[in-house]
Amino acid sequence: MRRTRLQRPRGQREVAPAPTVAGSAKIYVQGSIDINTNIGEGYGHYRIAGESEMLPYVTSANIACGAHAGDPVLMEEALEEARYYGLSVGAHVGYPDVAGFGRRELHLPANELRASVLYQLGALAGLARTFGFELTQVRPHGFLYRQMFHDQRVAATVARAIAEFDRWLVLIGPAGPNLLAAGDKAGIRVAGEAWVDRTYDNNGNLLPHTHNKAIISDVKQILAQAQSLIRNRSVTAADGSTVKIDFQTIHLHARVSDAKFVAEQIRMMVPDARPLTSEPFSVDEHEHAPFAYIE
């Protein structure tokens, strides 16, 4: 299933609908949700099996930028596939940790984290331009992603780097107050994300990969969680409680059990899925001052 979509320059794009809450960074996906996946997460001759099989069923693809995974050739291959399926393109940024696939605990100073995010964005954006693309979103990976839920400073640093690079970019991250606060302060839109194959705790946080209940492997349970998210905006947490998840995009990936079938079923649940779009918004002048912990 090919969906050809040529991107227009920023200045020629239609402005996205206003968010539901005035002054909020939260993006508004009119009448539907986005479905995103990660691609290009191999390295050299190594490829992740099944990535391409997900693409007919999603609306956006996040491409690994060479830090936790990916390399220039893989990035170009991923861009070609995204163009073929008419997907919006995002940067999948992570800590510089290929050996640990970006999942090991790293704690970079804010200036190093900012530079790393900018470096990854620049690499993918440069290649994307040769394919006629402009990036639409940024999705952190692994430990950096989980840090953003707990650590306001990390979330703010990532958001600020994105704003410096391009205020049209949408920051995808774990749904929660840190993501919204970081977007508000940086003046960029954010999209809370929901997972169908990961278990949440009673605070709406994903259980770490090391937890024995972190991954949902049963296909029926995965589809049941997807249905609960799409219909009720909620999941059943590890302790049995019901937790509301305020999300605008659903994440799928090739490591899900029976990934192609799951992706097909979820797309049938959201037949009108649409990619994220954004527009910059203004923040108070004093908000542009450097963060104290970045200096």
N, C-alpha and C positions, 0 to 999 in steps of 0.2 A: 504494500500500500504506500504509494508515493504521494507526498503532499508538498508540492513546490511552493516555497514562499520566499520572495525576495524582500530583504529588509530595506527600509527607507532611511535616509540620514535622519539624525535626531530632530533637526529643525523642521522636517517635513512630516513627522509622525503626528498622528492624532493624540491629543492629550488624554491620558487615562482618566477614568471616572474618579471623582473625589473620594477619599476614604470615608468610611461610615462615621468616624469620629473626627470632628473638626480639629485640625492641628495635630493629628496623630500620624505617626510614620507608617502605620499599618496600611498595606495596600488593599485595594478593593477589587476583587475579581468578580465582575458583574455576572450574577446568575449562575456561576459555576466555580470550578477549582482547576488548578494546574496539576498535572502529573509529571513529575521529573524523575530522571534517572542519571546515573554516572556512567561515563564511558571513557575509554583511553587509559584505564587504570593498570595497564601492564607496564613493561619496561623492556626495551630492546626487542629480542625475539619472543619474549613472553607476552601472551595475550590472555585476557580474561574471557573464558568461554561464556557464550550466551549474551554478551552485551548487545550485539547487533539485533538479536531476536526481540529485545524489549522495545526497540525504536518505533515500530509501527503503532504502538499502543500508548505512547507518551506524547506530551506536548512540548517538553523542553529537555535538553541534555546538558549536563555539566561535565566539562572536559578537564581531566587531570592535567596540571600545568607543570609537572616536572619536579615537584618537591617531594610529596609522598609517593608519587607514581607518575608515569607518563614521560615522554620524551618528544622532541620535535617531530619525528616521523609519525608517532602515534597520534599526536595532536592534529597533524594534517589529515590523517586517515579519519579521525573522529569528526573533524570539520566537514569532510566530504560526505560522510554518512548523515550528519545533521542537515546538510543542505539538501541531500536527496529526499529526506523525509519531511522537509519543511519545518524543522523544529527551531525554537528559539535556543540560543546558545548561552551557556553560563560557564564561568570559571570555577573549577573545583580546586580550591586552595587548601593547603595543609602545611603542617610543620615539615621542615626539610629532614625527612627521616625515611628514606627508601627502604632501609633494612627492616625497620619496624612498621612499615606501611602506614606511617603517620598516627599510629595508635598508642605509641609509648608516651609516657608523661614527659613533656618538655616544657620548660618555663623560661621563655625568652624575655629579655628586657623589652619594654614597649617599643623602643626605637628599632630593635632588630625585627620584631614581629611586623611592625609597620612596613619596613623595607622589604621583608620577605613577601608580604601580600602584594605590594606594589610591583615587585619583580615578576611574580607569577601572572598578575593581571596584564602587565606589559607584554610578556611573552605570548600569551594566548591572543590578546587583542591584535598584536602585530600580524600573527598568522591569519587570524580571522578576517582581517581587512583584505587580504589577498583573495579570499573566498567571497567577498561582498557582504561580510557579516559585520555587525557591531554587537558586542556582548550585551545581554539583557540582564543577567543575574549573576550573583556570586554565592557559592555554597561552600562553607568550610567543611573540612573532613576530619574524621577520627577524633583524636584527643582535643584538637582545637575546637571542634564543634561542641563537644561536651563541656569544655571550659566555658564557652559562651553562656551556657545556662546558669552556671554558678558564679562566674567571676565578671562583675560589671566592668572592670578595667579592661579585660581582654575583649569583651564584646564592643566596648567603646573604641578601642584601638583599631580593631578590624573595620568597624563602621567608618571611622575617621579616614583610614587609608583608602577605602572605597570612595568616599566623598571627594578626597583629593584627586583620585584618578578620574572619576566620572559620576556626577550626581544622578545620572539617569539609571544607574545600576540598582537592582533590587537585591537586598541581602536576605538570603534564605537561611533560616536558623531554627533552633529549637524554640517552639512557641513558649513565650513567657515574658515577664516584665523586663528582664535585662535586654532582650532583643528590641523591644519597643523603645526603651529608654535610650539605647545606643543609636537607633535610627533617628529618634527625635533630636538628639543632641547634634548628630552629624548632618542632619538635613537630607537624609535619604529614605526611601521607602523600604519596608521590610515585609517579609512573608513568613509567617509561622508555618512550620512543617509538621506533618503527621507521618508516622511509620505504621505499616501494616504487619510487619514481621518482627517487631521488637516489643518487649514488655515494658510498661511504664510503672513507676512507683506511685504512691498516693499523692505526690506533689506534682505529678505530670512530667516527671523527669524520666528519661530512658535509663533503665538499669545498665550498668557498665558491662562491657563484653565479658569480663571475668566472672560475672554472676551466672549461676547455673540455670537461671530462668530468663536470661537476657534475650535469647533468640527463640522465636516461635517457628518451629519447623513443620508442624502439621498444617497441611494446606487448608483443611476445613477451618481451623482456628484462624489462619491468616485471613481468609475470606470473610469470616465472621467479624473479625476486628475491622476490616475494611468497610463492611456494611454498617457497623456501628458508628464508625467515624463519619461516613458519608451521610447517613440518615440522622444521627443524633449528636454528632460532634463530640463523641465521648468514647472512652475505652474502659475495659475492666482492668484495674491495676493488679499488681502481683498479690496484694493482700485481699483481693476480692471486692474492693470498693470501686465505685464508678467515678471517673475523673473526666471533666470537660477539657477538651483540647481546642484552643482557638487557632485554627490553621487556615491557610489559603492554598497550600500545595501538599500533595501526597508524594512520598518518596518510594520508588521501587528500584530494585537493583537485581543484577544477574545472579546474585548468590541466594536469592529467595528460593525456597523449595519449589520445584516445578515452575520456574520463573515465567516462562512464556505463557503457560496456562493461567497463572495468577494474573499476569498483566492483562491478558485478554479479558478475563472475567471482571477485573476492576474497571477497565475501560468501558465495558458494557454497563457497569453501574453509573458511570459518568460519561454518557455519550456526547455531551456538549462540552467536554473539558477544553480549556483554552489556556494558552501560555500567559505568563505574567507580562504586564506592560507597566511602565512607570513614567513619572515626570518629577523633576526636582521640585523641592519646595523650600521656602525661605525659613531661616531661623533667625533669632535675634542676633544683633551684631556681636554682643558679648559671647555668644555661643561659639563663635569662630575662633576664639582665643585658644591657644594650645592647652591641652589637658595638663594639669599639674604633674601627673605621674609620667608624662611623656618627656618632659624637659630633662 
